[in-house]
Amino acid sequence: MQRKGFIYAELVVTDPEDFYNEYMTRVGPVLEKWGATFAIAGGEPQVLEGDRNVERVVLVEFDSPEKARDFYHSQDYQDVIGYRTRSAKSHLYLLEGTAQ
């Protein structure tokens, strides 16, 4: 069975106006084009262990790990990634789901 792919992001938004008005309005249509869906998109995660201070987490689901990787490297996403990198500090991870 095909495993799902995910991109997980931990974000600290440094310029909310630019992040929400520029990046988010542009990335939504790109994600839709690639068939991706938000599994999680929110702030204030509760850290249960460790000393990390994460303000916002996002988990985006794709049909496969390969599709998630292709999305990230696609021209579609590369055209909008600069809006995120200038308005937020982030860590992104490519994850492979478990077999269904």
All heavy atoms as an XYZ file, in Angstrom:
813
protein
N       0.848     -1.189      0.000
C       0.000      0.000      0.000
C       0.887      1.243      0.000
O       1.909      1.284      0.659
C      -0.908     -0.015      1.230
C      -1.707      1.259      1.348
S      -3.376      1.135      2.005
C      -4.183      0.045      0.878
N       0.453      2.235     -0.723
C       1.191      3.500     -0.832
C       1.163      4.253      0.489
O       0.120      4.390      1.116
C       0.561      4.367     -1.928
C       1.205      5.706     -2.117
C       2.601      5.606     -2.693
O       2.878      4.754     -3.514
N       3.486      6.460     -2.249
N       2.314      4.724      0.884
C       2.408      5.531      2.096
C       2.183      6.997      1.755
O       2.573      7.463      0.696
C       3.773      5.357      2.743
C       3.989      3.961      3.257
C       5.396      3.792      3.761
N       5.614      2.427      4.163
C       6.091      2.067      5.339
N       6.431      2.988      6.229
N       6.251      0.813      5.633
N       1.568      7.717      2.669
C       1.375      9.155      2.508
C       2.695      9.876      2.754
O       3.582      9.366      3.425
C       0.332      9.680      3.504
C      -1.040      9.105      3.323
C      -1.740      9.748      2.176
C      -3.182      9.264      2.092
N      -3.934      9.989      1.098
N       2.811     11.064      2.211
C       3.950     11.922      2.480
C       3.476     13.167      3.201
O       2.332     13.606      3.014
N       4.337     13.709      4.037
C       3.978     14.887      4.812
C       5.127     15.879      4.814
O       6.292     15.488      4.803
C       3.679     14.514      6.273
C       2.530     13.573      6.429
C       2.731     12.200      6.392
C       1.240     14.050      6.601
C       1.672     11.320      6.544
C       0.172     13.177      6.751
C       0.390     11.807      6.718
N       4.784     17.142      4.842
C       5.754     18.179      5.160
C       5.293     18.781      6.476
O       4.147     19.230      6.605
C       5.864     19.244      4.060
C       6.481     18.616      2.810
C       6.701     20.437      4.549
C       6.643     19.558      1.640
N       6.184     18.710      7.455
C       5.916     19.236      8.783
C       6.774     20.485      8.966
O       7.963     20.471      8.661
C       6.269     18.187      9.844
C       6.232     18.720     11.253
C       5.027     19.007     11.874
C       7.412     18.940     11.952
C       5.004     19.494     13.177
C       7.396     19.422     13.250
C       6.185     19.702     13.851
O       6.157     20.190     15.131
N       6.158     21.556      9.436
C       6.887     22.809      9.633
C       6.656     23.333     11.036
O       5.544     23.263     11.564
C       6.422     23.857      8.621
N       7.736     23.837     11.612
C       7.672     24.583     12.866
C       8.031     26.019     12.514
O       9.060     26.257     11.888
C       8.670     24.027     13.878
C       8.407     22.593     14.239
C       9.493     22.003     15.121
O      10.591     22.586     15.238
O       9.230     20.945     15.686
N       7.171     26.947     12.884
C       7.324     28.329     12.448
C       7.270     29.314     13.600
O       6.483     29.148     14.534
C       6.205     28.700     11.474
C       6.087     27.853     10.215
C       4.675     27.860      9.703
C       7.041     28.375      9.169
N       8.086     30.338     13.478
C       7.971     31.535     14.298
C       7.766     32.669     13.303
O       8.676     33.014     12.538
C       9.229     31.777     15.155
C       9.112     33.107     15.904
C       9.458     30.627     16.122
N       6.565     33.198     13.269
C       6.237     34.261     12.318
C       6.829     35.566     12.830
O       6.492     36.022     13.924
C       4.712     34.369     12.111
C       4.381     35.521     11.176
C       4.160     33.046     11.585
N       7.722     36.158     12.042
C       8.391     37.399     12.440
C       7.741     38.638     11.838
O       7.930     39.736     12.341
C       9.877     37.346     12.040
O       9.971     37.097     10.636
C      10.615     36.248     12.806
N       7.004     38.473     10.758
C       6.291     39.574     10.111
C       4.899     39.077      9.746
O       4.667     38.606      8.627
C       7.057     40.026      8.860
C       6.427     41.224      8.170
O       5.240     41.532      8.432
O       7.118     41.844      7.344
N       3.966     39.136     10.697
C       2.636     38.578     10.461
C       1.925     39.143      9.236
O       1.268     38.402      8.503
C       1.863     38.922     11.737
C       2.912     39.124     12.780
C       4.104     39.688     12.045
N       2.052     40.433      8.999
C       1.371     41.030      7.850
C       1.851     40.404      6.546
O       1.056     40.012      5.697
C       1.589     42.546      7.826
C       0.815     43.225      6.720
C       0.937     44.739      6.764
O       1.057     45.301      7.866
O       0.899     45.344      5.684
N       3.157     40.289      6.387
C       3.726     39.706      5.171
C       3.408     38.205      5.091
O       3.031     37.700      4.037
C       5.236     39.940      5.136
C       5.851     39.694      3.772
O       5.214     40.041      2.754
O       6.969     39.144      3.721
N       3.525     37.518      6.215
C       3.289     36.076      6.220
C       1.861     35.754      5.807
O       1.631     34.927      4.922
C       3.582     35.493      7.605
C       3.423     33.997      7.674
C       4.443     33.163      7.260
C       2.251     33.433      8.163
C       4.298     31.781      7.317
C       2.104     32.060      8.225
C       3.128     31.234      7.801
N       0.895     36.389      6.452
C      -0.503     36.053      6.188
C      -1.035     36.675      4.896
O      -1.823     36.040      4.191
C      -1.378     36.424      7.389
C      -1.054     35.573      8.589
C      -0.348     36.099      9.664
C      -1.401     34.230      8.625
C      -0.019     35.303     10.758
C      -1.071     33.432      9.713
C      -0.378     33.973     10.767
O      -0.046     33.188     11.841
N      -0.625     37.896      4.587
C      -1.152     38.568      3.391
C      -0.425     38.193      2.113
O      -1.020     38.247      1.035
C      -1.107     40.090      3.571
C      -2.031     40.562      4.666
O      -3.032     39.919      4.963
N      -1.689     41.664      5.296
N       0.835     37.847      2.203
C       1.610     37.534      1.005
C       1.834     36.023      0.849
O       1.439     35.439     -0.147
C       2.956     38.271      1.028
C       2.834     39.780      1.102
C       2.143     40.399     -0.100
O       2.161     39.809     -1.199
O       1.561     41.494      0.063
N       2.468     35.396      1.837
C       2.797     33.976      1.711
C       1.543     33.097      1.703
O       1.345     32.278      0.800
C       3.745     33.533      2.826
C       4.017     32.051      2.804
C       4.742     31.471      1.767
C       3.536     31.218      3.811
C       4.982     30.104      1.732
C       3.778     29.861      3.783
C       4.496     29.304      2.746
O       4.730     27.959      2.713
N       0.709     33.237      2.711
C      -0.442     32.339      2.831
C      -1.408     32.472      1.662
O      -1.979     31.471      1.230
C      -1.165     32.565      4.164
C      -0.376     32.083      5.372
S       0.044     30.314      5.327
C      -1.576     29.583      5.494
N      -1.588     33.661      1.138
C      -2.498     33.805      0.002
C      -1.929     33.174     -1.263
O      -2.689     32.761     -2.134
C      -2.833     35.289     -0.270
O      -1.632     36.001     -0.542
C      -3.558     35.916      0.909
N      -0.609     33.087     -1.355
C       0.020     32.487     -2.531
C       0.208     30.977     -2.403
O       0.107     30.249     -3.380
C       1.370     33.151     -2.793
C       1.252     34.554     -3.343
C       2.622     35.232     -3.412
N       2.577     36.486     -4.134
C       2.173     37.639     -3.629
N       1.769     37.710     -2.380
N       2.184     38.739     -4.372
N       0.509     30.503     -1.204
C       0.803     29.076     -1.050
C      -0.465     28.224     -1.119
O      -0.406     27.085     -1.573
C       1.609     28.798      0.238
C       0.737     28.853      1.481
C       2.359     27.476      0.128
N      -1.586     28.749     -0.709
C      -2.831     27.972     -0.743
C      -3.148     27.396     -2.122
O      -3.364     26.189     -2.250
N      -3.187     28.226     -3.164
C      -3.459     27.700     -4.495
C      -2.403     26.704     -4.987
O      -2.719     25.766     -5.717
C      -3.491     28.953     -5.379
C      -3.814     30.075     -4.444
C      -3.175     29.699     -3.141
N      -1.164     26.896     -4.579
C      -0.094     25.963     -4.979
C      -0.323     24.608     -4.318
O      -0.226     23.559     -4.969
C       1.300     26.534     -4.643
C       2.383     25.520     -4.944
C       1.544     27.831     -5.401
N      -0.649     24.617     -3.032
C      -0.942     23.364     -2.342
C      -2.137     22.657     -2.976
O      -2.117     21.444     -3.179
C      -1.204     23.622     -0.858
C       0.011     24.014     -0.031
C      -0.414     24.566      1.319
C       0.966     22.843      0.131
N      -3.153     23.408     -3.305
C      -4.342     22.830     -3.940
C      -3.983     22.200     -5.281
O      -4.426     21.095     -5.600
C      -5.408     23.914     -4.121
C      -6.719     23.380     -4.643
C      -7.791     24.446     -4.718
O      -7.776     25.386     -3.903
O      -8.657     24.319     -5.612
N      -3.170     22.886     -6.065
C      -2.739     22.368     -7.369
C      -2.030     21.025     -7.218
O      -2.183     20.143     -8.060
C      -1.808     23.381     -8.043
C      -1.243     22.919     -9.360
C      -0.317     23.964     -9.965
C       0.324     23.453    -11.243
N       1.212     24.479    -11.830
N      -1.268     20.849     -6.141
C      -0.509     19.630     -5.904
C      -1.313     18.578     -5.140
O      -0.796     17.527     -4.785
C       0.786     19.959     -5.171
C       1.820     20.478     -6.118
C       1.926     21.749     -6.628
C       2.884     19.729     -6.706
N       2.981     21.833     -7.490
C       3.597     20.600     -7.552
C       3.307     18.417     -6.593
C       4.698     20.195     -8.292
C       4.410     18.002     -7.320
C       5.091     18.890     -8.164
N      -2.596     18.843     -4.866
C      -3.451     17.878     -4.186
C      -3.138     17.715     -2.716
O      -3.484     16.695     -2.116
N      -2.506     18.703     -2.121
C      -2.123     18.635     -0.716
C      -3.250     19.158      0.160
O      -4.043     19.997     -0.259
C      -0.861     19.459     -0.480
N      -3.304     18.642      1.380
C      -4.288     19.114      2.343
C      -3.605     19.397      3.678
O      -2.638     18.727      4.047
C      -5.408     18.075      2.569
O      -4.829     16.844      3.016
C      -6.206     17.841      1.297
N      -4.121     20.389      4.380
C      -3.620     20.699      5.713
C      -4.196     19.686      6.701
O      -5.408     19.593      6.859
C      -4.038     22.107      6.155
C      -3.236     23.207      5.545
C      -3.766     23.981      4.531
C      -1.948     23.482      5.989
C      -3.029     25.013      3.961
C      -1.204     24.504      5.433
C      -1.746     25.276      4.414
N      -3.327     18.932      7.354
C      -3.757     18.061      8.448
C      -3.750     18.861      9.750
O      -4.587     18.656     10.617
C      -2.846     16.838      8.557
N      -2.787     19.777      9.863
C      -2.669     20.673     11.017
C      -2.201     22.022     10.490
O      -1.283     22.084      9.680
C      -1.631     20.168     12.037
C      -2.029     18.798     12.597
C      -1.441     21.180     13.168
C      -0.926     18.135     13.405
N      -2.818     23.072     10.949
C      -2.371     24.429     10.610
C      -2.782     25.337     11.751
O      -3.872     25.887     11.739
C      -2.968     24.907      9.290
N      -1.921     25.435     12.739
C      -2.333     26.245     13.865
C      -1.212     26.641     14.786
O      -0.083     26.189     14.662
N      -1.574     27.467     15.688
C      -0.620     27.978     16.642
C      -0.777     27.348     18.010
O      -1.646     26.509     18.228
N       0.088     27.775     18.883
C       0.067     27.400     20.280
C       0.102     25.897     20.539
O      -0.701     25.376     21.324
C      -1.142     28.030     20.972
C      -1.144     29.548     20.882
C      -2.310     30.177     21.623
O      -2.832     29.557     22.561
O      -2.682     31.295     21.253
N       1.036     25.165     19.930
C       1.149     23.751     20.279
C       1.612     23.610     21.732
O       2.331     24.466     22.234
C       2.205     23.217     19.309
C       2.983     24.417     18.900
C       2.033     25.573     18.957
N       1.193     22.569     22.378
C       1.587     22.317     23.758
C       2.767     21.356     23.763
O       2.630     20.210     23.362
C       0.425     21.722     24.539
C      -0.752     22.663     24.658
C      -1.894     22.030     25.427
O      -1.710     21.102     26.193
N      -3.084     22.552     25.212
N       3.908     21.830     24.193
C       5.104     21.001     24.274
C       4.999     20.152     25.540
O       4.892     20.686     26.640
C       6.387     21.866     24.290
C       7.617     20.983     24.431
C       6.469     22.714     23.022
N       5.001     18.848     25.371
C       4.872     17.941     26.502
C       6.225     17.522     27.066
O       6.325     17.209     28.246
C       4.074     16.694     26.101
C       2.640     16.960     25.654
C       1.987     15.657     25.207
C       1.832     17.609     26.761
N       7.249     17.499     26.214
C       8.592     17.146     26.659
C       9.600     17.994     25.907
O       9.369     18.365     24.760
C       8.887     15.665     26.401
C       8.052     14.728     27.234
C       8.466     13.278     27.064
O       9.564     13.021     26.539
O       7.686     12.406     27.470
N      10.713     18.263     26.542
C      11.764     19.044     25.897
C      11.608     20.528     26.182
O      10.657     20.966     26.819
N      12.558     21.284     25.671
C      12.583     22.716     25.966
C      12.376     23.574     24.731
O      12.816     24.697     24.674
C      13.905     23.077     26.660
C      15.115     22.770     25.790
O      14.953     22.253     24.672
O      16.231     23.067     26.236
N      11.691     23.045     23.742
C      11.436     23.816     22.527
C      10.298     24.795     22.752
O       9.351     24.515     23.477
C      11.112     22.887     21.368
C      12.318     22.027     21.017
C      12.074     21.217     19.803
N      11.780     22.053     18.662
C      12.593     22.213     17.626
N      13.748     21.614     17.617
N      12.237     22.948     16.617
N      10.394     25.930     22.088
C       9.345     26.929     22.114
C       8.888     27.127     20.678
O       9.484     27.886     19.935
C       9.851     28.237     22.722
C       8.750     29.273     22.803
O       7.573     28.954     22.710
N       9.128     30.518     22.967
N       7.858     26.420     20.294
C       7.343     26.462     18.930
C       6.023     27.221     18.950
O       5.112     26.864     19.695
C       7.141     25.039     18.370
C       6.588     25.085     16.962
C       8.447     24.262     18.407
N       5.922     28.266     18.139
C       4.713     29.086     18.141
C       3.622     28.559     17.219
O       2.449     28.727     17.494
C       5.068     30.514     17.721
C       5.921     31.240     18.727
C       6.239     32.667     18.301
O       5.616     33.172     17.340
O       7.115     33.268     18.922
N       4.035     27.967     16.092
C       3.060     27.544     15.081
C       3.575     26.280     14.418
O       4.753     26.185     14.093
C       2.880     28.653     14.038
C       1.911     28.343     12.933
C       1.774     29.549     11.981
N       0.965     29.254     10.848
C      -0.362     29.245     10.825
N      -1.020     29.528     11.917
N      -1.024     28.950      9.725
N       2.698     25.310     14.220
C       3.058     24.103     13.497
C       2.091     23.899     12.333
O       0.923     24.308     12.405
C       3.076     22.847     14.398
C       4.152     22.961     15.465
C       1.732     22.580     15.018
N       2.611     23.290     11.289
C       1.814     22.986     10.113
C       2.188     21.584      9.658
O       3.370     21.236      9.624
C       2.086     23.996      8.974
C       1.352     23.607      7.704
C       1.706     25.404      9.403
N       1.187     20.788      9.322
C       1.409     19.465      8.761
C       0.582     19.372      7.493
O      -0.649     19.483      7.538
C       0.998     18.373      9.755
C       1.233     16.934      9.310
C       2.739     16.661      9.167
C       0.604     15.967     10.288
N       1.261     19.211      6.365
C       0.599     19.153      5.061
C       0.731     17.727      4.534
O       1.825     17.166      4.518
C       1.223     20.161      4.077
C       0.510     20.103      2.737
C       1.180     21.572      4.648
N      -0.381     17.158      4.110
C      -0.426     15.763      3.640
C      -0.441     15.705      2.117
O      -1.160     16.460      1.458
C      -1.671     15.081      4.191
C      -1.806     13.639      3.784
C      -3.044     12.986      4.365
O      -3.416     13.314      5.508
O      -3.640     12.152      3.663
N       0.349     14.769      1.594
C       0.429     14.507      0.158
C       0.151     13.029     -0.099
O       0.232     12.206      0.817
C       1.837     14.838     -0.369
C       2.177     16.296     -0.303
C       2.668     16.853      0.872
C       2.027     17.118     -1.402
C       2.988     18.193      0.947
C       2.343     18.463     -1.337
C       2.826     19.004     -0.160
N      -0.123     12.677     -1.342
C      -0.420     11.290     -1.704
C       0.757     10.347     -1.460
O       0.553      9.155     -1.263
C      -0.835     11.182     -3.169
C      -2.196     11.802     -3.433
O      -2.986     11.947     -2.482
O      -2.466     12.135     -4.599
N       1.976     10.873     -1.487
C       3.158     10.032     -1.305
C       4.328     10.899     -0.850
O       4.313     12.117     -1.050
C       3.531      9.340     -2.621
O       4.010     10.293     -3.556
N       5.357     10.281     -0.278
C       6.554     11.047      0.081
C       7.213     11.672     -1.143
O       7.719     12.793     -1.077
C       7.472     10.005      0.728
C       6.577      8.904      1.159
C       5.438      8.895      0.188
N       7.168     10.968     -2.259
C       7.770     11.498     -3.484
C       7.051     12.762     -3.949
O       7.682     13.726     -4.385
C       7.742     10.437     -4.601
C       8.575      9.208     -4.306
C       7.920      8.205     -3.355
O       6.682      8.264     -3.156
O       8.663      7.384     -2.781
N       5.720     12.746     -3.841
C       4.956     13.930     -4.248
C       5.250     15.110     -3.325
O       5.342     16.246     -3.779
C       3.461     13.633     -4.278
C       2.674     14.748     -4.945
C       1.337     14.278     -5.425
C       0.669     15.365     -6.244
N      -0.619     14.933     -6.771
N       5.416     14.845     -2.026
C       5.765     15.913     -1.088
C       7.126     16.500     -1.445
O       7.296     17.719     -1.458
C       5.772     15.377      0.348
N       8.085     15.641     -1.742
C       9.434     16.101     -2.114
C       9.381     16.886     -3.435
O       9.970     17.953     -3.554
C      10.389     14.911     -2.252
C      11.820     15.321     -2.547
C      12.759     14.125     -2.653
N      12.776     13.354     -1.421
C      12.204     12.153     -1.253
N      11.573     11.565     -2.244
N      12.266     11.535     -0.090
N       8.645     16.355     -4.404
C       8.525     17.036     -5.700
C       7.855     18.398     -5.546
O       8.246     19.369     -6.189
C       7.748     16.181     -6.696
C       8.509     14.938     -7.136
O       9.747     14.861     -6.898
O       7.874     14.044     -7.716
N       6.834     18.466     -4.688
C       6.183     19.746     -4.416
C       7.189     20.759     -3.891
O       7.265     21.879     -4.373
C       5.047     19.570     -3.390
C       4.677     20.845     -2.697
C       3.835     21.757     -3.307
C       5.188     21.158     -1.442
C       3.509     22.957     -2.677
C       4.872     22.344     -0.810
C       4.024     23.241     -1.429
N       7.959     20.363     -2.870
C       8.894     21.293     -2.253
C       9.889     21.841     -3.271
O      10.195     23.027     -3.265
C       9.642     20.632     -1.087
C      10.603     21.591     -0.447
C      10.153     22.515      0.492
C      11.942     21.636     -0.826
C      11.025     23.441      1.050
C      12.818     22.553     -0.262
C      12.350     23.448      0.666
O      13.206     24.375      1.210
N      10.371     21.003     -4.156
C      11.373     21.417     -5.133
C      10.764     21.985     -6.420
O      11.499     22.438     -7.293
C      12.302     20.246     -5.466
C      13.139     19.843     -4.292
N      14.167     20.615     -3.806
C      13.075     18.756     -3.484
C      14.714     20.027     -2.761
N      14.062     18.893     -2.535
N       9.446     21.969     -6.526
C       8.781     22.433     -7.747
C       8.962     23.937     -7.946
O       9.127     24.692     -6.985
C       7.283     22.116     -7.702
O       6.620     22.974     -6.771
N       8.888     24.345     -9.182
C       8.935     25.772     -9.487
C       7.737     26.486     -8.868
O       7.854     27.624     -8.408
C       8.981     26.008    -10.998
C       9.300     27.443    -11.365
C      10.662     27.888    -10.835
O      11.670     27.221    -11.064
N      10.703     29.000    -10.129
N       6.592     25.791     -8.822
C       5.392     26.367     -8.208
C       5.682     26.836     -6.788
O       5.346     27.956     -6.403
C       4.258     25.330     -8.136
C       3.700     24.955     -9.484
O       3.709     25.798    -10.400
O       3.241     23.803     -9.616
N       6.302     25.963     -5.987
C       6.566     26.324     -4.589
C       7.769     27.243     -4.472
O       7.769     28.164     -3.653
C       6.744     25.088     -3.712
C       6.835     25.462     -2.255
C       5.788     26.134     -1.629
C       7.967     25.194     -1.509
C       5.865     26.513     -0.295
C       8.052     25.564     -0.175
C       7.001     26.223      0.421
O       7.085     26.609      1.732
N       8.773     27.023     -5.274
C       9.958     27.877     -5.207
C       9.611     29.331     -5.544
O      10.256     30.251     -5.052
C      11.064     27.343     -6.120
C      11.626     25.999     -5.648
C      12.158     26.040     -4.228
O      12.984     26.880     -3.886
N      11.682     25.138     -3.381
N       8.565     29.535     -6.340
C       8.129     30.902     -6.665
C       7.539     31.629     -5.455
O       7.487     32.858     -5.451
C       7.091     30.886     -7.798
C       7.711     30.601     -9.153
O       8.952     30.685     -9.302
O       6.939     30.283    -10.087
N       7.074     30.897     -4.428
C       6.467     31.551     -3.268
C       7.263     31.381     -1.976
O       6.978     32.054     -0.985
C       5.010     31.079     -3.039
C       4.144     31.385     -4.236
C       4.939     29.615     -2.677
N       8.251     30.514     -1.971
C       8.974     30.205     -0.738
C       9.641     31.435     -0.119
O       9.725     31.557      1.096
C       9.997     29.072     -0.969
C      10.443     28.466      0.358
C      11.174     29.554     -1.779
C      11.289     27.218      0.193
N      10.072     32.360     -0.938
C      10.730     33.570     -0.432
C       9.836     34.401      0.472
O      10.317     35.059      1.396
N       8.537     34.374      0.228
C       7.606     35.106      1.087
C       7.618     34.520      2.497
O       7.470     35.241      3.478
C       6.187     35.070      0.512
C       6.059     35.824     -0.785
C       6.090     35.152     -2.003
C       5.923     37.206     -0.795
C       5.980     35.837     -3.196
C       5.812     37.912     -1.990
C       5.840     37.209     -3.187
O       5.739     37.900     -4.372
N       7.786     33.189      2.596
C       7.858     32.559      3.914
C       9.195     32.829      4.580
O       9.235     33.194      5.749
C       7.637     31.042      3.821
C       7.775     30.361      5.190
C       7.515     28.875      5.147
N       8.271     28.150      4.166
C       9.553     27.780      4.297
N      10.234     28.080      5.381
N      10.140     27.099      3.338
N      10.273     32.671      3.839
C      11.586     32.801      4.464
C      11.874     34.232      4.923
O      12.665     34.418      5.842
C      12.708     32.310      3.531
O      12.687     33.056      2.319
C      12.551     30.818      3.239
N      11.213     35.201      4.316
C      11.447     36.582      4.777
C      10.493     37.003      5.888
O      10.696     38.020      6.526
C      11.392     37.561      3.609
C      10.009     37.886      3.104
C      10.055     39.000      2.067
N       8.740     39.394      1.688
C       8.337     39.556      0.449
N       9.173     39.363     -0.548
N       7.107     39.923      0.198
N       9.445     36.219      6.123
C       8.459     36.613      7.133
C       8.346     35.637      8.300
O       7.552     35.862      9.213
C       7.083     36.779      6.477
O       6.632     35.552      5.948
N       9.147     34.572      8.282
C       9.093     33.590      9.364
C      10.407     32.829      9.457
O      11.088     32.627      8.459
C       7.947     32.612      9.128
N      10.736     32.437     10.673
C      11.834     31.495     10.891
C      11.192     30.122     10.923
O      10.156     29.936     11.569
C      12.538     31.781     12.220
C      13.231     33.120     12.251
C      13.855     33.344     13.610
C      14.477     34.736     13.666
N      15.004     35.028     15.006
N      11.781     29.174     10.224
C      11.101     27.885     10.139
C      12.077     26.722     10.056
O      13.226     26.874      9.646
C      10.160     27.869      8.934
O      10.856     28.225      7.763
N      11.564     25.578     10.468
C      12.204     24.281     10.273
C      11.189     23.438      9.513
O      10.030     23.344      9.941
C      12.529     23.606     11.603
C      13.578     24.294     12.389
N      13.302     25.284     13.304
C      14.921     24.144     12.378
C      14.425     25.704     13.846
N      15.416     25.046     13.299
N      11.601     22.843      8.403
C      10.718     21.986      7.621
C      11.279     20.573      7.579
O      12.493     20.408      7.487
C      10.568     22.504      6.179
C       9.399     23.439      5.916
C       9.583     24.758      6.616
C       9.206     23.635      4.434
N      10.377     19.606      7.614
C      10.769     18.203      7.605
C       9.900     17.463      6.581
O       8.688     17.696      6.517
C      10.531     17.561      8.971
C      11.168     18.289     10.114
C      10.507     19.347     10.749
C      12.438     17.954     10.571
C      11.092     20.026     11.806
C      13.024     18.641     11.631
C      12.340     19.671     12.243
O      12.913     20.344     13.281
N      10.509     16.560      5.827
C       9.771     15.664      4.957
C       9.585     14.360      5.724
O      10.558     13.790      6.232
C      10.552     15.404      3.661
C       9.944     14.381      2.713
C       8.603     14.864      2.180
C      10.895     14.097      1.575
N       8.345     13.901      5.834
C       8.033     12.696      6.604
C       7.301     11.695      5.729
O       6.527     12.060      4.844
C       7.142     13.047      7.797
C       7.663     14.142      8.748
C       6.584     14.542      9.725
C       8.900     13.656      9.466
N       7.537     10.426      6.030
C       6.837      9.345      5.337
C       5.876      8.692      6.314
O       6.275      8.319      7.430
C       7.835      8.316      4.825
C       7.212      7.211      4.031
C       8.239      6.280      3.401
O       9.336      6.742      3.056
O       7.932      5.086      3.275
N       4.622      8.567      5.908
C       3.628      7.966      6.775
C       3.818      6.460      6.893
O       4.574      5.845      6.141
N       3.102      5.874      7.834
C       3.144      4.436      8.011
C       2.214      3.773      6.994
O       1.329      4.414      6.445
C       2.701      4.043      9.440
O       1.381      4.527      9.644
C       3.638      4.626     10.473
N       2.418      2.488      6.781
C       1.554      1.747      5.862
C       0.147      1.715      6.446
O      -0.046      1.584      7.649
C       2.084      0.326      5.670
N      -0.828      1.839      5.585
C      -2.240      1.855      6.020
C      -2.695      0.467      6.389
O      -2.438     -0.474      5.771
C      -3.126      2.429      4.917
C      -2.748      3.835      4.522
C      -2.968      4.851      5.634
O      -3.973      4.790      6.322
N      -2.053      5.753      5.825
